[in-house]
Amino acid sequence: MDWSSFFSGVLGAGLGGGIVTLYLDHRFSIRRDRLREERATRLKQREATAAVVEIISEWVRPTYLHTEFDGEARWRLQTTYWKNILLLDKELVGLLCPRLANDPGAVDTKELIAQARRILLGLTAADIQASELNTWPPEDEA
């Protein structure tokens, strides 16, 4: 075996191995970044979902407790609203505000949930109908 063949083989193997290593590192980096973005998106969806649920829950609370919507309940709803509204995108805020203001043109609570689901999951159309959702209205006091 002559020395030039030996050095050519070692240099070629090192260079080829280096290229393969760089390629694999690049592919793993791309995959890792994609997974990080997907996790961040899911986290944002969970936070926005929790925000919508908390606002709606606080809004209907007096009805379920058979109490008046007094200053305490209004303050609690306003605090919940302010705390959570910052997490929501404009489309969700546009759905919530008319409902919370009891605007006659506002969608009902079930439709609000169906539309919020559409927005949060990035769907073009709602995959569930408001009529498919369960609600448990407050029981009448006897």
Secondary structure, 3 states (H helix, E strand, C coil): CCHHHHHHHHHHHHHHHHHHHHHHHHHHHHHHHHHHHHHHHHHHHHHHHHHHHHHHHHHHHHHHHCCCCCHHHHHHHHHHHHHHHCCCCHHHHHHHHHHHCCCCCCCCHHHHHHHHHHHHHCCCCCCCCHHHCCCCCCCCCC
